[in-house]
């Protein structure tokens, strides 16, 4: 059966409403997400919706200095957004989510909107960017816990495919991201895949 034009967008909109209702009762699974409105994000120039569930989670780092307070992390996220939209000419901030050293998750493109984080994978993955540079050391514990909870939230809410693959940015792009220390850590996680 063929769906009428506009149905995928309507379905995605309904999924967004269902997701926000479902997540409101799942605080133990889903970390609190600082909305774009709360961190001062701009309105995207254009939005493209993704087809849920997503088959990939791609872990990245910002390769910037770390942040340890909400004020500092919010400034860093706004700076990244400005770079992506002003200098790169993108429609929005690139990653789906950013996680600060304060343990907060900052909304980027989110679960349902296509980001601009990994060429060739933007339409089929959630890109989670940890703020800092993790070549020599791991993110702080609150940052790692928020990352694990965010992924678990995607699993529990059906936003990620049951057989999704967890990848490091460096596995699918010519980059050192998410840094050697973090790359070695995520290789021990059950969903990590040696191949895309």
Secondary structure, 3 states (H helix, E strand, C coil): CCCCCCHHHHHHHHHHHHHHHHHHCCCCCCCCEECHHHHCCCCCCCCCECCCCEEEEEEEECCCCCCCCHHHHHHHHHHHHHHHHHHCCCCCCCCCEEECCCCCEEECCCCCECCCCCCCCCCCEEEEEECCCCCCCCCCHHHHHHHHHHHHHHHHCCCEEEEEEEEEHHHCCCCCCCCHHHHHHHCCCCCECCCC
